[in-house]
Amino acid sequence: MDGNIVVSMSAAATAIATVIYTIGTFLLWRSSKKALDATNDAVKLNFLIAVHQIRASTLDATIRRVKSLLLTRVLGRIRA
């Protein structure tokens, strides 16, 4: 009879360990998924910021060129 108790306790311990291992695996998967989602969001945000900065710098350069061209034309007319 004592042998059956040991086998039953061993099976119960294995079942409990399996449940704990499964819960740990699920929690690891969930935290990894959240970290991946956060990383993807950060990459998208950095991309949008970079695109905005490129557009803003291109716009600033264009505005400076137009101002310079207009100023050159105005000064050319004044001198003539």
C-alpha positions as CSV (number, residue, x, y, z in Angstrom):
1,M,0.0,0.0,0.0
2,D,2.9,2.4,0.8
3,G,4.2,1.9,-2.8
4,N,0.9,3.1,-4.2
5,I,1.1,6.3,-2.1
6,V,4.6,7.0,-3.3
7,V,3.5,6.5,-6.9
8,S,0.4,8.7,-6.4
9,M,2.4,11.4,-4.7
10,S,4.9,11.3,-7.5
11,A,2.2,11.6,-10.2
12,A,0.6,14.5,-8.3
13,A,4.0,16.2,-8.0
14,T,4.6,15.7,-11.7
15,A,1.1,17.1,-12.5
16,I,1.6,20.2,-10.3
17,A,5.1,20.8,-11.8
18,T,3.6,20.5,-15.3
19,V,0.9,23.1,-14.5
20,I,3.5,25.5,-13.0
21,Y,5.8,25.0,-16.0
22,T,2.8,25.7,-18.4
23,I,1.8,28.8,-16.5
24,G,5.4,30.0,-16.6
25,T,5.7,29.4,-20.3
26,F,2.5,31.3,-20.9
27,L,3.7,34.3,-18.8
28,L,7.0,34.3,-20.7
29,W,5.2,34.2,-24.1
30,R,2.9,37.0,-23.0
31,S,5.7,39.3,-21.8
32,S,7.7,38.6,-24.9
33,K,4.7,39.4,-27.1
34,K,4.1,42.7,-25.2
35,A,7.8,43.6,-25.5
36,L,7.7,42.9,-29.3
37,D,4.6,45.0,-29.7
38,A,6.2,47.8,-27.8
39,T,9.3,47.5,-29.9
40,N,7.2,47.6,-33.1
41,D,5.4,50.7,-31.9
42,A,8.7,52.4,-31.1
43,V,10.1,51.6,-34.5
44,K,6.9,53.0,-36.2
45,L,7.1,56.1,-34.1
46,N,10.8,56.6,-34.8
47,F,10.0,56.2,-38.5
48,L,7.3,58.8,-38.4
49,I,9.5,61.2,-36.5
50,A,12.3,60.7,-39.1
51,V,9.9,61.2,-42.0
52,H,8.6,64.3,-40.4
53,Q,12.1,65.7,-39.8
54,I,13.1,64.9,-43.4
55,R,10.0,66.7,-44.7
56,A,10.5,69.6,-42.3
57,S,14.2,70.0,-43.3
58,T,13.4,69.7,-47.0
59,L,10.7,72.3,-46.5
60,D,13.0,74.6,-44.7
61,A,15.7,74.2,-47.4
62,T,13.1,74.9,-50.1
63,I,11.9,78.0,-48.2
64,R,15.5,79.3,-47.8
65,R,16.1,78.7,-51.6
66,V,12.9,80.6,-52.6
67,K,13.7,83.5,-50.2
68,S,17.2,83.7,-51.6
69,L,15.9,83.6,-55.2
70,L,13.3,86.2,-54.5
71,L,15.8,88.4,-52.7
72,T,18.2,88.1,-55.6
73,R,15.6,89.0,-58.1
74,V,14.4,92.0,-56.0
75,L,17.9,93.2,-55.5
76,G,18.6,92.7,-59.2
77,R,15.6,94.9,-60.1
78,I,16.6,97.6,-57.6
79,R,20.2,97.8,-59.0
80,A,18.9,97.9,-62.6
